[in-house]
Amino acid sequence: MASEHETTPERGHGLHLALLLIGGLMAGTGLLNLYYSFGWVGGDFNSDFSQIGFSALDNIGLLPTSTWSIPLLVVGALMMILANATAWKETDGY
């Protein structure tokens, strides 16, 4: 005999799936672009230190890519957290 939980479709299930997918894509895109968010202007982050000197760590800062990669990562993570906030209800608790 099927329980009531199995026969009743979950309200907002499509929204739950959409939040997970879109949040995952946003967080993944933000994470991949973090590589280009730090460094020094006009130089590759992994370039030879002999070009800029060995004390170049003082010149590392945020690049223009960070204006959208960091917010994408944060918003995507929040979307996935919100989508999974009530996941325990679908499993009838732990």
C-alpha positions as CSV (number, residue, x, y, z in Angstrom):
1,M,0.0,0.0,0.0
2,A,1.4,3.4,-1.0
3,S,1.8,6.0,1.6
4,E,0.3,9.5,1.2
5,H,3.7,11.0,0.6
6,E,4.3,8.8,-2.5
7,T,0.9,9.5,-4.1
8,T,0.7,13.2,-3.6
9,P,2.9,15.2,-6.0
10,E,5.3,17.5,-4.2
11,R,4.4,21.2,-4.6
12,G,7.2,23.2,-6.1
13,H,9.1,20.2,-7.3
14,G,9.8,21.9,-10.7
15,L,11.1,25.0,-8.9
16,H,13.3,22.8,-6.7
17,L,14.9,21.2,-9.7
18,A,15.2,24.6,-11.5
19,L,16.9,26.1,-8.5
20,L,19.4,23.2,-8.3
21,L,20.2,23.3,-12.0
22,I,20.5,27.1,-12.4
23,G,22.3,27.4,-9.0
24,G,24.8,24.7,-10.0
25,L,25.5,26.3,-13.4
26,M,26.0,29.7,-11.8
27,A,28.2,28.4,-9.0
28,G,30.2,26.4,-11.5
29,T,30.7,29.3,-13.9
30,G,31.8,31.5,-11.0
31,L,34.2,28.9,-9.7
32,L,35.8,28.4,-13.1
33,N,36.2,32.1,-13.6
34,L,37.8,32.7,-10.2
35,Y,41.1,31.9,-11.9
36,Y,40.9,35.1,-13.9
37,S,39.7,37.2,-11.0
38,F,43.0,37.5,-9.2
39,G,46.4,38.7,-10.5
40,W,47.9,41.9,-11.7
41,V,46.7,44.0,-14.6
42,G,48.5,43.4,-17.9
43,G,50.1,40.1,-16.8
44,D,49.1,36.5,-16.6
45,F,48.8,35.1,-13.1
46,N,51.1,32.2,-13.8
47,S,53.7,34.2,-15.7
48,D,57.4,34.1,-15.0
49,F,58.2,36.0,-11.8
50,S,61.5,37.3,-13.3
51,Q,59.4,39.7,-15.4
52,I,58.0,41.5,-12.4
53,G,60.3,40.6,-9.6
54,F,60.1,38.1,-6.8
55,S,58.1,40.5,-4.5
56,A,55.2,40.6,-6.9
57,L,52.8,39.2,-4.3
58,D,52.2,42.8,-3.2
59,N,50.8,43.6,-6.7
60,I,48.1,40.8,-6.7
61,G,44.6,42.3,-6.6
62,L,41.1,41.8,-8.0
63,L,40.7,42.0,-11.7
64,P,37.6,43.1,-13.6
65,T,36.5,39.5,-13.9
66,S,35.9,39.4,-10.2
67,T,33.0,41.8,-10.5
68,W,30.8,39.0,-11.9
69,S,32.6,35.7,-11.0
70,I,32.4,36.1,-7.2
71,P,28.7,37.2,-7.2
72,L,27.9,34.2,-9.5
73,L,29.6,31.9,-7.1
74,V,27.8,33.3,-4.1
75,V,24.3,33.5,-5.7
76,G,24.6,30.0,-7.2
77,A,25.6,28.5,-3.8
78,L,22.7,30.3,-2.1
79,M,20.3,29.0,-4.7
80,M,21.4,25.4,-4.1
81,I,21.3,25.9,-0.3
82,L,17.8,27.2,-0.5
83,A,16.7,24.4,-2.8
84,N,18.0,21.8,-0.4
85,A,16.9,23.5,2.8
86,T,13.8,21.3,3.0
87,A,15.2,18.1,1.4
88,W,14.8,16.3,4.7
89,K,11.0,16.5,4.3
90,E,11.1,14.4,1.1
91,T,12.8,11.6,3.0
92,D,10.5,11.7,6.0
93,G,13.3,12.9,8.2
94,Y,16.6,11.2,8.7
